[in-house]
Amino acid sequence: MKSKTKLQRVDYTFRRDQVLSANIGEFLRIYDPTRLSPFHLRCLFGRLHLAIEDVMECEDAATIPEARKLILTLHAAWPWAGFFRGERRSRRA
C-alpha cells in the first residue's frame, strides 16, 4: 500500500489595501508565472490557498466590486488562480 504524504499548505492573503487598489504586485513577486517553472507551478496545485482579508465567504467576493476587480486583475496576470482554493481569512481571527 502506498503512503500518501500530505503536502504543506501555502497561504496567501490579499490585504485590504491590495484589494482596494487591485494591487497584485506583491503576489507576483512571489509567484511570478514567468519565473516559475512548470514543475514549481504544478507543485502549488492543491497547496496554494488564496484569501481576501475580511471577505466572509468565497462567494461573497463576487459581490464586492473591489474584490471582483482584484480577482479579474489576478486572473489576467495569473490565470492558474482558478485552480486554487480560496477561503475566509479575517484579521479578527
PDB file of N, CA, C and O in Angstrom:
ATOM      1  N   MET A   1       0.844  -1.182   0.000  1.00  0.00           N
ATOM      2  CA  MET A   1       0.000   0.000   0.000  1.00  0.00           C
ATOM      3  C   MET A   1       0.889   1.245   0.000  1.00  0.00           C
ATOM      4  O   MET A   1       1.832   1.341   0.785  1.00  0.00           O
ATOM      5  N   LYS A   2       0.580   2.200  -0.887  1.00  0.00           N
ATOM      6  CA  LYS A   2       1.364   3.422  -0.975  1.00  0.00           C
ATOM      7  C   LYS A   2       0.996   4.366   0.157  1.00  0.00           C
ATOM      8  O   LYS A   2      -0.171   4.495   0.524  1.00  0.00           O
ATOM      9  N   SER A   3       2.010   5.021   0.703  1.00  0.00           N
ATOM     10  CA  SER A   3       1.722   6.025   1.733  1.00  0.00           C
ATOM     11  C   SER A   3       1.577   7.378   1.049  1.00  0.00           C
ATOM     12  O   SER A   3       2.350   7.725   0.156  1.00  0.00           O
ATOM     13  N   LYS A   4       0.602   8.116   1.471  1.00  0.00           N
ATOM     14  CA  LYS A   4       0.355   9.440   0.910  1.00  0.00           C
ATOM     15  C   LYS A   4       0.890  10.483   1.880  1.00  0.00           C
ATOM     16  O   LYS A   4       0.469  10.544   3.035  1.00  0.00           O
ATOM     17  N   THR A   5       1.810  11.292   1.409  1.00  0.00           N
ATOM     18  CA  THR A   5       2.351  12.360   2.215  1.00  0.00           C
ATOM     19  C   THR A   5       1.531  13.610   1.942  1.00  0.00           C
ATOM     20  O   THR A   5       1.373  14.028   0.795  1.00  0.00           O
ATOM     21  N   LYS A   6       1.021  14.189   2.992  1.00  0.00           N
ATOM     22  CA  LYS A   6       0.243  15.404   2.825  1.00  0.00           C
ATOM     23  C   LYS A   6       1.187  16.574   2.572  1.00  0.00           C
ATOM     24  O   LYS A   6       2.106  16.828   3.350  1.00  0.00           O
ATOM     25  N   LEU A   7       0.946  17.277   1.477  1.00  0.00           N
ATOM     26  CA  LEU A   7       1.784  18.421   1.134  1.00  0.00           C
ATOM     27  C   LEU A   7       1.453  19.609   2.023  1.00  0.00           C
ATOM     28  O   LEU A   7       0.301  19.821   2.401  1.00  0.00           O
ATOM     29  N   GLN A   8       2.473  20.371   2.347  1.00  0.00           N
ATOM     30  CA  GLN A   8       2.280  21.536   3.198  1.00  0.00           C
ATOM     31  C   GLN A   8       1.484  22.611   2.458  1.00  0.00           C
ATOM     32  O   GLN A   8       1.741  22.912   1.292  1.00  0.00           O
ATOM     33  N   ARG A   9       0.532  23.167   3.157  1.00  0.00           N
ATOM     34  CA  ARG A   9      -0.333  24.199   2.603  1.00  0.00           C
ATOM     35  C   ARG A   9       0.428  25.518   2.505  1.00  0.00           C
ATOM     36  O   ARG A   9       1.238  25.846   3.371  1.00  0.00           O
ATOM     37  N   VAL A  10       0.157  26.267   1.441  1.00  0.00           N
ATOM     38  CA  VAL A  10       0.753  27.580   1.226  1.00  0.00           C
ATOM     39  C   VAL A  10      -0.387  28.598   1.217  1.00  0.00           C
ATOM     40  O   VAL A  10      -1.304  28.500   0.401  1.00  0.00           O
ATOM     41  N   ASP A  11      -0.330  29.566   2.118  1.00  0.00           N
ATOM     42  CA  ASP A  11      -1.385  30.588   2.221  1.00  0.00           C
ATOM     43  C   ASP A  11      -0.898  31.926   1.690  1.00  0.00           C
ATOM     44  O   ASP A  11       0.240  32.327   1.936  1.00  0.00           O
ATOM     45  N   TYR A  12      -1.765  32.608   0.964  1.00  0.00           N
ATOM     46  CA  TYR A  12      -1.517  33.996   0.583  1.00  0.00           C
ATOM     47  C   TYR A  12      -2.815  34.759   0.778  1.00  0.00           C
ATOM     48  O   TYR A  12      -3.848  34.391   0.220  1.00  0.00           O
ATOM     49  N   THR A  13      -2.760  35.821   1.568  1.00  0.00           N
ATOM     50  CA  THR A  13      -3.929  36.655   1.830  1.00  0.00           C
ATOM     51  C   THR A  13      -3.713  38.039   1.240  1.00  0.00           C
ATOM     52  O   THR A  13      -2.723  38.707   1.539  1.00  0.00           O
ATOM     53  N   PHE A  14      -4.645  38.458   0.402  1.00  0.00           N
ATOM     54  CA  PHE A  14      -4.609  39.820  -0.123  1.00  0.00           C
ATOM     55  C   PHE A  14      -5.146  40.752   0.963  1.00  0.00           C
ATOM     56  O   PHE A  14      -6.266  40.586   1.447  1.00  0.00           O
ATOM     57  N   ARG A  15      -4.331  41.727   1.331  1.00  0.00           N
ATOM     58  CA  ARG A  15      -4.721  42.703   2.354  1.00  0.00           C
ATOM     59  C   ARG A  15      -5.733  43.698   1.783  1.00  0.00           C
ATOM     60  O   ARG A  15      -5.889  43.830   0.569  1.00  0.00           O
ATOM     61  N   ARG A  16      -6.402  44.380   2.681  1.00  0.00           N
ATOM     62  CA  ARG A  16      -7.427  45.353   2.283  1.00  0.00           C
ATOM     63  C   ARG A  16      -6.863  46.407   1.322  1.00  0.00           C
ATOM     64  O   ARG A  16      -7.511  46.734   0.328  1.00  0.00           O
ATOM     65  N   ASP A  17      -5.672  46.942   1.602  1.00  0.00           N
ATOM     66  CA  ASP A  17      -5.096  47.962   0.718  1.00  0.00           C
ATOM     67  C   ASP A  17      -4.811  47.399  -0.670  1.00  0.00           C
ATOM     68  O   ASP A  17      -4.945  48.110  -1.665  1.00  0.00           O
ATOM     69  N   GLN A  18      -4.420  46.128  -0.745  1.00  0.00           N
ATOM     70  CA  GLN A  18      -4.201  45.489  -2.043  1.00  0.00           C
ATOM     71  C   GLN A  18      -5.519  45.333  -2.797  1.00  0.00           C
ATOM     72  O   GLN A  18      -5.571  45.520  -4.012  1.00  0.00           O
ATOM     73  N   VAL A  19      -6.567  44.994  -2.080  1.00  0.00           N
ATOM     74  CA  VAL A  19      -7.880  44.805  -2.707  1.00  0.00           C
ATOM     75  C   VAL A  19      -8.396  46.133  -3.237  1.00  0.00           C
ATOM     76  O   VAL A  19      -8.863  46.212  -4.373  1.00  0.00           O
ATOM     77  N   LEU A  20      -8.315  47.173  -2.422  1.00  0.00           N
ATOM     78  CA  LEU A  20      -8.852  48.475  -2.826  1.00  0.00           C
ATOM     79  C   LEU A  20      -8.142  49.039  -4.051  1.00  0.00           C
ATOM     80  O   LEU A  20      -8.747  49.768  -4.838  1.00  0.00           O
ATOM     81  N   SER A  21      -6.872  48.709  -4.217  1.00  0.00           N
ATOM     82  CA  SER A  21      -6.120  49.222  -5.365  1.00  0.00           C
ATOM     83  C   SER A  21      -5.918  48.166  -6.462  1.00  0.00           C
ATOM     84  O   SER A  21      -5.252  48.433  -7.463  1.00  0.00           O
ATOM     85  N   ALA A  22      -6.490  46.973  -6.278  1.00  0.00           N
ATOM     86  CA  ALA A  22      -6.314  45.848  -7.207  1.00  0.00           C
ATOM     87  C   ALA A  22      -4.827  45.612  -7.464  1.00  0.00           C
ATOM     88  O   ALA A  22      -4.413  45.364  -8.597  1.00  0.00           O
ATOM     89  N   ASN A  23      -4.039  45.691  -6.408  1.00  0.00           N
ATOM     90  CA  ASN A  23      -2.594  45.567  -6.492  1.00  0.00           C
ATOM     91  C   ASN A  23      -2.177  44.117  -6.256  1.00  0.00           C
ATOM     92  O   ASN A  23      -2.281  43.603  -5.142  1.00  0.00           O
ATOM     93  N   ILE A  24      -1.709  43.473  -7.306  1.00  0.00           N
ATOM     94  CA  ILE A  24      -1.253  42.092  -7.187  1.00  0.00           C
ATOM     95  C   ILE A  24       0.268  41.999  -7.272  1.00  0.00           C
ATOM     96  O   ILE A  24       0.821  40.906  -7.390  1.00  0.00           O
ATOM     97  N   GLY A  25       0.936  43.138  -7.211  1.00  0.00           N
ATOM     98  CA  GLY A  25       2.391  43.190  -7.358  1.00  0.00           C
ATOM     99  C   GLY A  25       3.138  42.326  -6.357  1.00  0.00           C
ATOM    100  O   GLY A  25       4.057  41.598  -6.734  1.00  0.00           O
ATOM    101  N   GLU A  26       2.760  42.394  -5.094  1.00  0.00           N
ATOM    102  CA  GLU A  26       3.440  41.591  -4.074  1.00  0.00           C
ATOM    103  C   GLU A  26       3.252  40.098  -4.345  1.00  0.00           C
ATOM    104  O   GLU A  26       4.195  39.316  -4.219  1.00  0.00           O
ATOM    105  N   PHE A  27       2.045  39.712  -4.713  1.00  0.00           N
ATOM    106  CA  PHE A  27       1.770  38.314  -5.046  1.00  0.00           C
ATOM    107  C   PHE A  27       2.645  37.861  -6.212  1.00  0.00           C
ATOM    108  O   PHE A  27       3.225  36.776  -6.175  1.00  0.00           O
ATOM    109  N   LEU A  28       2.738  38.707  -7.259  1.00  0.00           N
ATOM    110  CA  LEU A  28       3.517  38.333  -8.438  1.00  0.00           C
ATOM    111  C   LEU A  28       5.009  38.290  -8.158  1.00  0.00           C
ATOM    112  O   LEU A  28       5.733  37.544  -8.817  1.00  0.00           O
ATOM    113  N   ARG A  29       5.492  39.077  -7.192  1.00  0.00           N
ATOM    114  CA  ARG A  29       6.911  38.994  -6.835  1.00  0.00           C
ATOM    115  C   ARG A  29       7.249  37.612  -6.279  1.00  0.00           C
ATOM    116  O   ARG A  29       8.373  37.132  -6.419  1.00  0.00           O
ATOM    117  N   ILE A  30       6.259  36.981  -5.646  1.00  0.00           N
ATOM    118  CA  ILE A  30       6.469  35.649  -5.069  1.00  0.00           C
ATOM    119  C   ILE A  30       6.147  34.552  -6.084  1.00  0.00           C
ATOM    120  O   ILE A  30       6.879  33.569  -6.195  1.00  0.00           O
ATOM    121  N   TYR A  31       5.046  34.728  -6.823  1.00  0.00           N
ATOM    122  CA  TYR A  31       4.539  33.673  -7.713  1.00  0.00           C
ATOM    123  C   TYR A  31       4.485  34.123  -9.164  1.00  0.00           C
ATOM    124  O   TYR A  31       3.510  33.840  -9.861  1.00  0.00           O
ATOM    125  N   ASP A  32       5.511  34.816  -9.628  1.00  0.00           N
ATOM    126  CA  ASP A  32       5.565  35.324 -10.999  1.00  0.00           C
ATOM    127  C   ASP A  32       5.555  34.156 -11.990  1.00  0.00           C
ATOM    128  O   ASP A  32       6.464  33.327 -11.968  1.00  0.00           O
ATOM    129  N   PRO A  33       4.546  34.081 -12.852  1.00  0.00           N
ATOM    130  CA  PRO A  33       4.454  32.946 -13.778  1.00  0.00           C
ATOM    131  C   PRO A  33       5.602  32.895 -14.779  1.00  0.00           C
ATOM    132  O   PRO A  33       5.882  31.833 -15.334  1.00  0.00           O
ATOM    133  N   THR A  34       6.268  34.011 -15.020  1.00  0.00           N
ATOM    134  CA  THR A  34       7.399  33.994 -15.954  1.00  0.00           C
ATOM    135  C   THR A  34       8.664  33.462 -15.291  1.00  0.00           C
ATOM    136  O   THR A  34       9.619  33.099 -15.979  1.00  0.00           O
ATOM    137  N   ARG A  35       8.679  33.414 -13.969  1.00  0.00           N
ATOM    138  CA  ARG A  35       9.848  32.896 -13.248  1.00  0.00           C
ATOM    139  C   ARG A  35       9.625  31.499 -12.683  1.00  0.00           C
ATOM    140  O   ARG A  35      10.590  30.812 -12.349  1.00  0.00           O
ATOM    141  N   LEU A  36       8.383  31.071 -12.571  1.00  0.00           N
ATOM    142  CA  LEU A  36       8.098  29.738 -12.051  1.00  0.00           C
ATOM    143  C   LEU A  36       8.230  28.706 -13.162  1.00  0.00           C
ATOM    144  O   LEU A  36       7.721  28.898 -14.266  1.00  0.00           O
ATOM    145  N   SER A  37       8.904  27.630 -12.864  1.00  0.00           N
ATOM    146  CA  SER A  37       8.973  26.544 -13.841  1.00  0.00           C
ATOM    147  C   SER A  37       7.626  25.815 -13.829  1.00  0.00           C
ATOM    148  O   SER A  37       6.887  25.901 -12.848  1.00  0.00           O
ATOM    149  N   PRO A  38       7.303  25.104 -14.903  1.00  0.00           N
ATOM    150  CA  PRO A  38       6.063  24.310 -14.891  1.00  0.00           C
ATOM    151  C   PRO A  38       6.005  23.351 -13.696  1.00  0.00           C
ATOM    152  O   PRO A  38       4.936  23.113 -13.135  1.00  0.00           O
ATOM    153  N   PHE A  39       7.156  22.808 -13.317  1.00  0.00           N
ATOM    154  CA  PHE A  39       7.203  21.907 -12.162  1.00  0.00           C
ATOM    155  C   PHE A  39       6.796  22.632 -10.878  1.00  0.00           C
ATOM    156  O   PHE A  39       5.970  22.132 -10.115  1.00  0.00           O
ATOM    157  N   HIS A  40       7.377  23.812 -10.642  1.00  0.00           N
ATOM    158  CA  HIS A  40       7.054  24.558  -9.421  1.00  0.00           C
ATOM    159  C   HIS A  40       5.602  25.025  -9.416  1.00  0.00           C
ATOM    160  O   HIS A  40       4.943  25.019  -8.376  1.00  0.00           O
ATOM    161  N   LEU A  41       5.113  25.427 -10.573  1.00  0.00           N
ATOM    162  CA  LEU A  41       3.710  25.829 -10.668  1.00  0.00           C
ATOM    163  C   LEU A  41       2.805  24.645 -10.347  1.00  0.00           C
ATOM    164  O   LEU A  41       1.838  24.781  -9.596  1.00  0.00           O
ATOM    165  N   ARG A  42       3.119  23.491 -10.915  1.00  0.00           N
ATOM    166  CA  ARG A  42       2.308  22.299 -10.656  1.00  0.00           C
ATOM    167  C   ARG A  42       2.344  21.908  -9.178  1.00  0.00           C
ATOM    168  O   ARG A  42       1.345  21.432  -8.637  1.00  0.00           O
ATOM    169  N   CYS A  43       3.477  22.104  -8.531  1.00  0.00           N
ATOM    170  CA  CYS A  43       3.602  21.780  -7.106  1.00  0.00           C
ATOM    171  C   CYS A  43       2.681  22.637  -6.238  1.00  0.00           C
ATOM    172  O   CYS A  43       2.337  22.246  -5.123  1.00  0.00           O
ATOM    173  N   LEU A  44       2.285  23.791  -6.742  1.00  0.00           N
ATOM    174  CA  LEU A  44       1.384  24.656  -5.979  1.00  0.00           C
ATOM    175  C   LEU A  44      -0.069  24.192  -6.054  1.00  0.00           C
ATOM    176  O   LEU A  44      -0.866  24.520  -5.175  1.00  0.00           O
ATOM    177  N   PHE A  45      -0.422  23.439  -7.087  1.00  0.00           N
ATOM    178  CA  PHE A  45      -1.806  22.989  -7.242  1.00  0.00           C
ATOM    179  C   PHE A  45      -2.228  22.198  -6.011  1.00  0.00           C
ATOM    180  O   PHE A  45      -1.545  21.263  -5.593  1.00  0.00           O
ATOM    181  N   GLY A  46      -3.340  22.579  -5.448  1.00  0.00           N
ATOM    182  CA  GLY A  46      -3.864  21.907  -4.266  1.00  0.00           C
ATOM    183  C   GLY A  46      -3.213  22.339  -2.971  1.00  0.00           C
ATOM    184  O   GLY A  46      -3.634  21.915  -1.895  1.00  0.00           O
ATOM    185  N   ARG A  47      -2.186  23.182  -3.056  1.00  0.00           N
ATOM    186  CA  ARG A  47      -1.482  23.628  -1.858  1.00  0.00           C
ATOM    187  C   ARG A  47      -1.665  25.112  -1.594  1.00  0.00           C
ATOM    188  O   ARG A  47      -1.717  25.537  -0.440  1.00  0.00           O
ATOM    189  N   LEU A  48      -1.763  25.909  -2.663  1.00  0.00           N
ATOM    190  CA  LEU A  48      -1.855  27.356  -2.506  1.00  0.00           C
ATOM    191  C   LEU A  48      -3.294  27.757  -2.229  1.00  0.00           C
ATOM    192  O   LEU A  48      -4.194  27.471  -3.018  1.00  0.00           O
ATOM    193  N   HIS A  49      -3.496  28.412  -1.116  1.00  0.00           N
ATOM    194  CA  HIS A  49      -4.820  28.875  -0.721  1.00  0.00           C
ATOM    195  C   HIS A  49      -4.815  30.400  -0.748  1.00  0.00           C
ATOM    196  O   HIS A  49      -4.052  31.046  -0.029  1.00  0.00           O
ATOM    197  N   LEU A  50      -5.668  30.957  -1.581  1.00  0.00           N
ATOM    198  CA  LEU A  50      -5.775  32.404  -1.696  1.00  0.00           C
ATOM    199  C   LEU A  50      -6.941  32.889  -0.861  1.00  0.00           C
ATOM    200  O   LEU A  50      -7.991  32.250  -0.804  1.00  0.00           O
ATOM    201  N   ALA A  51      -6.745  34.027  -0.214  1.00  0.00           N
ATOM    202  CA  ALA A  51      -7.804  34.610   0.607  1.00  0.00           C
ATOM    203  C   ALA A  51      -7.802  36.118   0.410  1.00  0.00           C
ATOM    204  O   ALA A  51      -6.796  36.715   0.027  1.00  0.00           O
ATOM    205  N   ILE A  52      -8.951  36.713   0.680  1.00  0.00           N
ATOM    206  CA  ILE A  52      -9.094  38.162   0.663  1.00  0.00           C
ATOM    207  C   ILE A  52      -9.476  38.577   2.070  1.00  0.00           C
ATOM    208  O   ILE A  52     -10.489  38.132   2.610  1.00  0.00           O
ATOM    209  N   GLU A  53      -8.663  39.426   2.652  1.00  0.00           N
ATOM    210  CA  GLU A  53      -8.862  39.852   4.027  1.00  0.00           C
ATOM    211  C   GLU A  53     -10.280  40.392   4.254  1.00  0.00           C
ATOM    212  O   GLU A  53     -10.760  41.233   3.494  1.00  0.00           O
ATOM    213  N   ASP A  54     -10.922  39.913   5.278  1.00  0.00           N
ATOM    214  CA  ASP A  54     -12.248  40.337   5.731  1.00  0.00           C
ATOM    215  C   ASP A  54     -13.417  39.947   4.830  1.00  0.00           C
ATOM    216  O   ASP A  54     -14.545  40.371   5.081  1.00  0.00           O
ATOM    217  N   VAL A  55     -13.179  39.155   3.794  1.00  0.00           N
ATOM    218  CA  VAL A  55     -14.291  38.660   2.985  1.00  0.00           C
ATOM    219  C   VAL A  55     -14.803  37.403   3.675  1.00  0.00           C
ATOM    220  O   VAL A  55     -14.035  36.481   3.949  1.00  0.00           O
ATOM    221  N   MET A  56     -16.089  37.370   3.952  1.00  0.00           N
ATOM    222  CA  MET A  56     -16.667  36.308   4.768  1.00  0.00           C
ATOM    223  C   MET A  56     -16.609  34.936   4.105  1.00  0.00           C
ATOM    224  O   MET A  56     -16.202  33.967   4.746  1.00  0.00           O
ATOM    225  N   GLU A  57     -16.999  34.831   2.862  1.00  0.00           N
ATOM    226  CA  GLU A  57     -17.018  33.554   2.144  1.00  0.00           C
ATOM    227  C   GLU A  57     -16.514  33.788   0.731  1.00  0.00           C
ATOM    228  O   GLU A  57     -16.543  34.913   0.233  1.00  0.00           O
ATOM    229  N   CYS A  58     -16.052  32.728   0.086  1.00  0.00           N
ATOM    230  CA  CYS A  58     -15.559  32.844  -1.287  1.00  0.00           C
ATOM    231  C   CYS A  58     -16.602  33.470  -2.206  1.00  0.00           C
ATOM    232  O   CYS A  58     -16.280  34.310  -3.047  1.00  0.00           O
ATOM    233  N   GLU A  59     -17.844  33.055  -2.037  1.00  0.00           N
ATOM    234  CA  GLU A  59     -18.909  33.541  -2.900  1.00  0.00           C
ATOM    235  C   GLU A  59     -19.148  35.039  -2.704  1.00  0.00           C
ATOM    236  O   GLU A  59     -19.630  35.707  -3.619  1.00  0.00           O
ATOM    237  N   ASP A  60     -18.821  35.575  -1.530  1.00  0.00           N
ATOM    238  CA  ASP A  60     -19.018  36.994  -1.265  1.00  0.00           C
ATOM    239  C   ASP A  60     -18.119  37.877  -2.112  1.00  0.00           C
ATOM    240  O   ASP A  60     -18.481  39.015  -2.412  1.00  0.00           O
ATOM    241  N   ALA A  61     -16.957  37.377  -2.501  1.00  0.00           N
ATOM    242  CA  ALA A  61     -16.007  38.185  -3.255  1.00  0.00           C
ATOM    243  C   ALA A  61     -16.614  38.710  -4.551  1.00  0.00           C
ATOM    244  O   ALA A  61     -16.321  39.835  -4.958  1.00  0.00           O
ATOM    245  N   ALA A  62     -17.444  37.921  -5.196  1.00  0.00           N
ATOM    246  CA  ALA A  62     -18.049  38.343  -6.461  1.00  0.00           C
ATOM    247  C   ALA A  62     -19.034  39.486  -6.286  1.00  0.00           C
ATOM    248  O   ALA A  62     -19.347  40.176  -7.256  1.00  0.00           O
ATOM    249  N   THR A  63     -19.527  39.702  -5.087  1.00  0.00           N
ATOM    250  CA  THR A  63     -20.495  40.772  -4.853  1.00  0.00           C
ATOM    251  C   THR A  63     -19.834  42.064  -4.386  1.00  0.00           C
ATOM    252  O   THR A  63     -20.516  43.075  -4.214  1.00  0.00           O
ATOM    253  N   ILE A  64     -18.535  42.049  -4.180  1.00  0.00           N
ATOM    254  CA  ILE A  64     -17.798  43.234  -3.738  1.00  0.00           C
ATOM    255  C   ILE A  64     -17.007  43.756  -4.933  1.00  0.00           C
ATOM    256  O   ILE A  64     -16.081  43.092  -5.397  1.00  0.00           O
ATOM    257  N   PRO A  65     -17.362  44.942  -5.437  1.00  0.00           N
ATOM    258  CA  PRO A  65     -16.719  45.445  -6.661  1.00  0.00           C
ATOM    259  C   PRO A  65     -15.189  45.477  -6.582  1.00  0.00           C
ATOM    260  O   PRO A  65     -14.519  45.110  -7.548  1.00  0.00           O
ATOM    261  N   GLU A  66     -14.635  45.905  -5.462  1.00  0.00           N
ATOM    262  CA  GLU A  66     -13.179  45.976  -5.331  1.00  0.00           C
ATOM    263  C   GLU A  66     -12.548  44.579  -5.366  1.00  0.00           C
ATOM    264  O   GLU A  66     -11.497  44.383  -5.977  1.00  0.00           O
ATOM    265  N   ALA A  67     -13.182  43.631  -4.722  1.00  0.00           N
ATOM    266  CA  ALA A  67     -12.675  42.252  -4.725  1.00  0.00           C
ATOM    267  C   ALA A  67     -12.790  41.653  -6.120  1.00  0.00           C
ATOM    268  O   ALA A  67     -11.891  40.946  -6.575  1.00  0.00           O
ATOM    269  N   ARG A  68     -13.891  41.935  -6.791  1.00  0.00           N
ATOM    270  CA  ARG A  68     -14.091  41.435  -8.151  1.00  0.00           C
ATOM    271  C   ARG A  68     -13.004  41.986  -9.079  1.00  0.00           C
ATOM    272  O   ARG A  68     -12.463  41.255  -9.908  1.00  0.00           O
ATOM    273  N   LYS A  69     -12.687  43.274  -8.938  1.00  0.00           N
ATOM    274  CA  LYS A  69     -11.638  43.891  -9.762  1.00  0.00           C
ATOM    275  C   LYS A  69     -10.281  43.242  -9.476  1.00  0.00           C
ATOM    276  O   LYS A  69      -9.513  42.987 -10.404  1.00  0.00           O
ATOM    277  N   LEU A  70      -9.980  42.973  -8.210  1.00  0.00           N
ATOM    278  CA  LEU A  70      -8.731  42.301  -7.861  1.00  0.00           C
ATOM    279  C   LEU A  70      -8.679  40.911  -8.493  1.00  0.00           C
ATOM    280  O   LEU A  70      -7.653  40.525  -9.053  1.00  0.00           O
ATOM    281  N   ILE A  71      -9.759  40.170  -8.408  1.00  0.00           N
ATOM    282  CA  ILE A  71      -9.812  38.816  -8.966  1.00  0.00           C
ATOM    283  C   ILE A  71      -9.614  38.844 -10.480  1.00  0.00           C
ATOM    284  O   ILE A  71      -8.895  38.008 -11.026  1.00  0.00           O
ATOM    285  N   LEU A  72     -10.245  39.798 -11.160  1.00  0.00           N
ATOM    286  CA  LEU A  72     -10.072  39.913 -12.619  1.00  0.00           C
ATOM    287  C   LEU A  72      -8.637  40.281 -12.972  1.00  0.00           C
ATOM    288  O   LEU A  72      -8.075  39.756 -13.933  1.00  0.00           O
ATOM    289  N   THR A  73      -8.044  41.189 -12.190  1.00  0.00           N
ATOM    290  CA  THR A  73      -6.646  41.576 -12.411  1.00  0.00           C
ATOM    291  C   THR A  73      -5.726  40.384 -12.190  1.00  0.00           C
ATOM    292  O   THR A  73      -4.798  40.153 -12.965  1.00  0.00           O
ATOM    293  N   LEU A  74      -5.990  39.630 -11.125  1.00  0.00           N
ATOM    294  CA  LEU A  74      -5.192  38.440 -10.827  1.00  0.00           C
ATOM    295  C   LEU A  74      -5.327  37.412 -11.947  1.00  0.00           C
ATOM    296  O   LEU A  74      -4.335  36.822 -12.373  1.00  0.00           O
ATOM    297  N   HIS A  75      -6.542  37.200 -12.420  1.00  0.00           N
ATOM    298  CA  HIS A  75      -6.765  36.210 -13.484  1.00  0.00           C
ATOM    299  C   HIS A  75      -6.048  36.602 -14.775  1.00  0.00           C
ATOM    300  O   HIS A  75      -5.514  35.742 -15.475  1.00  0.00           O
ATOM    301  N   ALA A  76      -6.036  37.896 -15.091  1.00  0.00           N
ATOM    302  CA  ALA A  76      -5.375  38.352 -16.316  1.00  0.00           C
ATOM    303  C   ALA A  76      -3.867  38.084 -16.262  1.00  0.00           C
ATOM    304  O   ALA A  76      -3.261  37.726 -17.272  1.00  0.00           O
ATOM    305  N   ALA A  77      -3.268  38.256 -15.089  1.00  0.00           N
ATOM    306  CA  ALA A  77      -1.827  38.067 -14.950  1.00  0.00           C
ATOM    307  C   ALA A  77      -1.450  36.655 -14.538  1.00  0.00           C
ATOM    308  O   ALA A  77      -0.345  36.193 -14.822  1.00  0.00           O
ATOM    309  N   TRP A  78      -2.367  35.970 -13.869  1.00  0.00           N
ATOM    310  CA  TRP A  78      -2.065  34.664 -13.272  1.00  0.00           C
ATOM    311  C   TRP A  78      -3.287  33.765 -13.441  1.00  0.00           C
ATOM    312  O   TRP A  78      -3.994  33.511 -12.465  1.00  0.00           O
ATOM    313  N   PRO A  79      -3.556  33.272 -14.662  1.00  0.00           N
ATOM    314  CA  PRO A  79      -4.795  32.534 -14.936  1.00  0.00           C
ATOM    315  C   PRO A  79      -4.941  31.214 -14.189  1.00  0.00           C
ATOM    316  O   PRO A  79      -6.020  30.621 -14.198  1.00  0.00           O
ATOM    317  N   TRP A  80      -3.883  30.747 -13.545  1.00  0.00           N
ATOM    318  CA  TRP A  80      -3.963  29.490 -12.794  1.00  0.00           C
ATOM    319  C   TRP A  80      -4.723  29.653 -11.489  1.00  0.00           C
ATOM    320  O   TRP A  80      -5.025  28.658 -10.830  1.00  0.00           O
ATOM    321  N   ALA A  81      -5.041  30.882 -11.096  1.00  0.00           N
ATOM    322  CA  ALA A  81      -5.697  31.125  -9.807  1.00  0.00           C
ATOM    323  C   ALA A  81      -7.002  30.342  -9.681  1.00  0.00           C
ATOM    324  O   ALA A  81      -7.400  29.991  -8.570  1.00  0.00           O
ATOM    325  N   GLY A  82      -7.664  30.065 -10.780  1.00  0.00           N
ATOM    326  CA  GLY A  82      -8.900  29.299 -10.735  1.00  0.00           C
ATOM    327  C   GLY A  82      -8.716  27.859 -10.267  1.00  0.00           C
ATOM    328  O   GLY A  82      -9.690  27.186  -9.929  1.00  0.00           O
ATOM    329  N   PHE A  83      -7.482  27.389 -10.245  1.00  0.00           N
ATOM    330  CA  PHE A  83      -7.209  26.025  -9.796  1.00  0.00           C
ATOM    331  C   PHE A  83      -6.957  25.952  -8.296  1.00  0.00           C
ATOM    332  O   PHE A  83      -6.727  24.872  -7.750  1.00  0.00           O
ATOM    333  N   PHE A  84      -7.001  27.091  -7.639  1.00  0.00           N
ATOM    334  CA  PHE A  84      -6.662  27.127  -6.226  1.00  0.00           C
ATOM    335  C   PHE A  84      -7.886  27.451  -5.396  1.00  0.00           C
ATOM    336  O   PHE A  84      -8.833  28.077  -5.871  1.00  0.00           O
ATOM    337  N   ARG A  85      -7.850  27.026  -4.189  1.00  0.00           N
ATOM    338  CA  ARG A  85      -8.983  27.184  -3.287  1.00  0.00           C
ATOM    339  C   ARG A  85      -8.842  28.470  -2.490  1.00  0.00           C
ATOM    340  O   ARG A  85      -7.795  28.725  -1.895  1.00  0.00           O
ATOM    341  N   GLY A  86      -9.887  29.276  -2.478  1.00  0.00           N
ATOM    342  CA  GLY A  86      -9.905  30.468  -1.654  1.00  0.00           C
ATOM    343  C   GLY A  86     -10.746  30.200  -0.427  1.00  0.00           C
ATOM    344  O   GLY A  86     -11.605  29.319  -0.428  1.00  0.00           O
ATOM    345  N   GLU A  87     -10.497  30.959   0.610  1.00  0.00           N
ATOM    346  CA  GLU A  87     -11.310  30.786   1.811  1.00  0.00           C
ATOM    347  C   GLU A  87     -11.245  32.022   2.678  1.00  0.00           C
ATOM    348  O   GLU A  87     -10.490  32.954   2.401  1.00  0.00           O
ATOM    349  N   ARG A  88     -12.029  32.022   3.709  1.00  0.00           N
ATOM    350  CA  ARG A  88     -12.137  33.169   4.594  1.00  0.00           C
ATOM    351  C   ARG A  88     -10.843  33.376   5.379  1.00  0.00           C
ATOM    352  O   ARG A  88     -10.240  32.420   5.867  1.00  0.00           O
ATOM    353  N   ARG A  89     -10.433  34.617   5.490  1.00  0.00           N
ATOM    354  CA  ARG A  89      -9.298  34.966   6.318  1.00  0.00           C
ATOM    355  C   ARG A  89      -9.597  36.331   6.925  1.00  0.00           C
ATOM    356  O   ARG A  89      -9.570  37.341   6.223  1.00  0.00           O
ATOM    357  N   SER A  90      -9.871  36.366   8.175  1.00  0.00           N
ATOM    358  CA  SER A  90     -10.245  37.611   8.836  1.00  0.00           C
ATOM    359  C   SER A  90      -9.128  38.086   9.748  1.00  0.00           C
ATOM    360  O   SER A  90      -8.436  37.276  10.365  1.00  0.00           O
ATOM    361  N   ARG A  91      -8.953  39.397   9.834  1.00  0.00           N
ATOM    362  CA  ARG A  91      -7.960  39.954  10.760  1.00  0.00           C
ATOM    363  C   ARG A  91      -8.357  39.659  12.198  1.00  0.00           C
ATOM    364  O   ARG A  91      -7.502  39.615  13.083  1.00  0.00           O
ATOM    365  N   ARG A  92      -9.635  39.459  12.434  1.00  0.00           N
ATOM    366  CA  ARG A  92     -10.110  39.246  13.800  1.00  0.00           C
ATOM    367  C   ARG A  92      -9.874  37.815  14.276  1.00  0.00           C
ATOM    368  O   ARG A  92     -10.036  37.525  15.461  1.00  0.00           O
ATOM    369  N   ALA A  93      -9.499  36.930  13.381  1.00  0.00           N
ATOM    370  CA  ALA A  93      -9.314  35.507  13.737  1.00  0.00           C
ATOM    371  C   ALA A  93      -8.129  35.299  14.654  1.00  0.00           C
ATOM    372  O   ALA A  93      -7.841  34.167  15.043  1.00  0.00           O
TER     373      ALA A  93
END
